[in-house]
Amino acid sequence: MNTRALKGAGLGLRAPHAADVLAQRPRVGWWEAHSENYFGGGEPVAALSRVREHYPVSLHGVGLGLGSLEAPATGHLQQLCALVRRIEPALVSEHLSWNRAGGRYFNDLLPVPRVEGAIDVITEHIDAVQNALGRPLLIENVSAYVAFDGELCTEADMLAQLVARTGCGVLLDVNNLYVNALNLGIDPLEELARLPKDCVGEIHVAGFEWLDSIAIDSHGAPVCDAVWSLLDAALDRFGPTPVLLERDSNLPPLAALLEEYGVLEQRVAAANTRLRSAQGAMHEAAPC
């Protein structure tokens, strides 16, 4: 089984493409799968296991609700642990969001109000999940469409504090960051600067769509130029980092998606070239 760590560009694995991926084995660095899609076992998890025989894989969760006041559901966590044992992914990630309150479950990634006590609750939940998995999580910043009164810090500040408290890492979604800049007026470059340089273990890029005057994080369109530019800035700050292209709706044929994946590969390669040039210049400027 391939156990090498993720490097370079990767692509989101979606069910309509799984058969083509196994038949064609396209030149993709690694694949990322949504954890909950494989909790039921059967053919989906068997197909993911076959993909794992040929490629590195990461698992990306949407259902733990780490920002809920209630602890992550025991059954959900048990299923995630079983999937991690079977697939042996290079990385496991979740969102900085909540989805449960008062005994009710909401099928969404709801942004966490950054108010007093929130970090303590999330720290406890991340610790519990990491202890169960026996490995660190990456926590992803989410898209938001409203701002809450009384917030004490930015999302990047909260992520930085969670990294310091729990030893988790950050999955930086630059499309979510850009969507929040459009909707809420945050400065995305300022948010990048608030994250420790060594905390980002993975980056996501995706496309968004407009609904009237609101930017919606739909993952249903090609990546726009502004998000590509924000990716460049992130790679320049955080150095070589695995980068994933996500597409979840308006899903094109695999061949078309691989064309956009090629653009991502070029951006990652260009960032690596800039890094080598900067390191070379620093070496030449160093005193004897």
PEBELDA-V8660 format. One line per field, one symbol per residue. psi: psi as a letter, one per 40 degrees, with the letter a starting at -180 (. if undefined). burial: b if it has 16 or more other ideal C-beta (glycine too) atoms within 10 Angstrom, else e. Layout:
psi: ???
burial: ???
This chain:
psi: hheiiiiaiiihhideedddddddgighdiihihddeedeaadddddddddddeiiiihhieedfdeidiiihddddddddddddddgidihiiigiieihfeihhgighihhgiheddddddddddddddddfiiihhhiiiieiiiieieiidddddddddddeeiahhhhddddddddddeeihddddddehideeheiiiiiiiihhbehhhgefeiihidddddddddddddeahhhhhhhhdifhiidddddddddddddddddddddddddddddddehi.
burial: eeeeebebbbbbbbeebbeebeeeebebbbbbbbbbbbbeeeeebebbeebbeebbbbbbbbbbbbbbeebbbeebbebbeebbeebebbbbbbbbbbbbeeeeeeeebbbbebeeebbebbbebbeebbeeeeebbbbbbbbbeeeeeeeeebbbbbbbebbeebebbbbbbbbbbbbbbbbeebebeebbeebeeebbbbbbbbbbeeeeeebbbbbeebbbeebbebbbebbeebeebbbbbbbeeebeebeebbebbeebbebbeebeeeeeeeeeeeeeeeee
